[in-house]
Amino acid sequence: KAGVTQTPRYLIKTRGQQVTLSCSPISGHRSVSWYQQTPGQGLQFLFEYFSETQRNKGNFPGRFSGRQFSNSRSEMNVSTLELGDSALYLCASSPIAGPAYNEQFFGPGTRLTVL
Amino acid sequence: AQRVTQPEKLLSVFKGAPVELKCNYSYSGSPELFWYVQYSRQRLQLLLRHISRESIKGFTADLNKGETSFHLKKPFAQEEDSAMYYCAPNSGYSTLTFGKGTMLLVSP
């Protein structure tokens, strides 16, 4: 099976802009979770989607949002970008809901740089 | 709130030496516990989980409920073990909380 894919792999934006990142889970996986990885904070949970519904959300401002489509592909959007949003954004999928109980399969990440 | 502590940012050992990567968590109960690993230029991937009681690549992890710890151990480190290791315990929350990670460097 093909692994989790994320596009684009690299992105450079300026403050105030918005950005959309895409994630395609492993075929058959219905749960998609998003994480932000930074050197200072490590890996932080953003949100999880299952069957097109957001199940959980991490402690991030409302500028961070996401959605999931009927084919389980997911997008996350960050509006009004700030310098502190520069990070590696990881997507992970699993067959069923609940990243805390099930193995997560991670994508390669999208490296976002905000100038 | 869940808190996960991996006290060492970097652990440097020689090949053949024993390795212990520490992980402490801040809550009681019966958590599900994971160790994830990221090798250079590879994706983050599951190394092992407590419930399976397996030894993966020679690594084992022991849950100590009294000390609320889930340390990762290997008796003889290999150079290919060099990687970033993340502990991810869960106390019953459905979201996954990761520690900040320990970089393991195994020198020849």
Interface residues (C-beta under 8 A of the other chain):
Chain A: G3 V4 S33 Y35 Q41 G42 L43 Q44 F45 E48 R55 N56 G58 L90 A92 A97 G98 P99 A100 Y101 E103 Q104 F105 F106 G107 P108
Chain B: E32 F34 Y36 R43 L44 Q45 L46 R49 Y86 N90 Y93 S94 T95 L96 T97 F98 G99 K100 G101
